[in-house]
Amino acid sequence: MTKQRRSFTPEFKREAASLVLDQGYSHIEAARSLGLVESALRRWVNQLQEERNGVTPTSKA
């Protein structure tokens, strides 16, 4: 029995990362409330921080 891999829109990823960066949620709180794995949310937060600092992302959003 295999699990189907979930996919998320770039807008969802941006909003999820924004919870941590702009609204003061911890990574754990935001991940649990959205039903995400914390490591995925951390990656999205890091990517959004880099984008805001002017670094062009090398991987998908």
N, C-alpha and C positions, 0 to 999 in steps of 0.2 A: 504494500500500500504506500503510494508516494503522495507527497503534498504538492499541490499546484503552487507554483511561484507567483506571488502577488506582484502587480506592477502599479506604480503610482504616477500621476501626472506631474509635470514640473511645477505646476501651480500648487498642488498639494504639498510637495516637498518643500517649496519655498515658505508656505504658510506654517508648516510644522517646524521648520528651522526658526522661523520668526517668533514662535512661542518662546523659544529659549533665548534668542538674542534680544528681542524687543520687549517681551512681556514678563521676563523674569522667572519663567518656569525652569526647573532643573531638567536635565536630560531624562532622568528617570520618570519624573512626573509627566512630562509631555509624552514620552514613549508609551507609558501605561495608559494614559487617557485616550490616545489615538490607536491603541492596539498594535504598536510597532515594536520591533526589536531595537533595543537601545543603540546598538552599534550602527544600525542604518541611520538613525536620527543623528548620531554624532557625526557621521560622514556628511550628511546633508548640511548640518550646521557649519562644519569646517568649509565646505564648498561655498556656502553663502557668505561666510566671513571673507574668504579670498576674493569672491566677486566684488564685494563692497570695498575691498582694498585695492581693486584695480587689477587683480590677477586673473588672467583668462583661464577658465577651467579646462583641464585636459581630459576629463571623463564626463559621462552623461550627468545631468542634473539629478 
